[in-house]
Amino acid sequence: MDTSWVLNYKRLCRAQFLGLVIGIGIGTVVGRLIWPVLPQRVLQENLLTLFAQIKALLSGDPHREKIQTQLAILPVEALQAARQIRIAGCGEEERAKLVALVRALQTLITQISQLLSRRDRLPEITEQILNPQFERLEIEFKQMLDAFAECFRQGDCGRQLPTVRGALTEVDHSVQQIRDRNMLAGLTFEAPLRVLDLVERYHATADALDECGRLLCTLQLQRYRGITVCSSWRIGGDAAIKSSFSSDRPTQKLECATRMVDNGWHGCLCTTR
């Protein structure tokens, strides 16, 4: 049998995957050089995208390979951004907390990837009992991710985060029900192992989400979330100024540092007090 086509197909897949990774990396670097963004904005945008992509992965998005590539790149860029933040309200301790959160999110991504690779290995006889519980649990996983994203959008980490412990308890009860009924007695010895392994993956994913939530609640986003870039410009001899900034407290004072650029544009960095 001629297996050369299999080898060629594998080489083609590897080349396409490598090309995709390199293309995304080059695009990211070029974009940052042409249009630099404050590191705290990069961190926020990357984490919001990361939460959305993890949700898409859990939802069975057909572009799984592309999502997994992005989930490999986004945390790396977020780590770099977290270490580069140098503003009032985000000292060394806060940066260390941000780094710890991104590391925990990387662990979460690994756990979810392992979970999805085993999700279809459930013995058919247990599907009617376990699948509804797993579906409910995944819905609650997504609700936690939505809550994480809302914390970053609003700059409020003091809110009550949802929990998945109730859904996990129901999964454990279902496993006990399968054991009590002796439903796997007529199957191979691998069947109960597959069930227990999948349940353990759901538990590990829930633990990873809980750890992300715990770290998120230690952040002080409200201290530095209101910092962004303002822009102003000149048209001919008339000065026209446009400013945009994020602030939930209009009465707070702003300190503005303006710098000249050769082409006549001004950059304005506003810090809140």
Secondary structure, DSSP 8 states (H G I E B T S, - for coil): ---HHHHHHHHHHHHHHHHHHHHHHHHHHHHHHHS---HHHHHHHHHHHHHHHHHHHHTT-S-HHHHHHHHHHHHHHHHHHHHH--BTTB-HHHHHHHHHHHHHHHHHHHHHHHHHHHGGGS-HHHHHHHHHHHHHHHHHHHHHHHHHHHHHHHT---S-----HHHHHHHHHHHHHHHHHTTTTTS-THHHHHHHHHHHHHHHHHHHHHHHHHHHTT--GGGTTT-EEEEEEEETTEEEEE-----S-TTS-EEEEEEE-TTS-EEEEEEE-
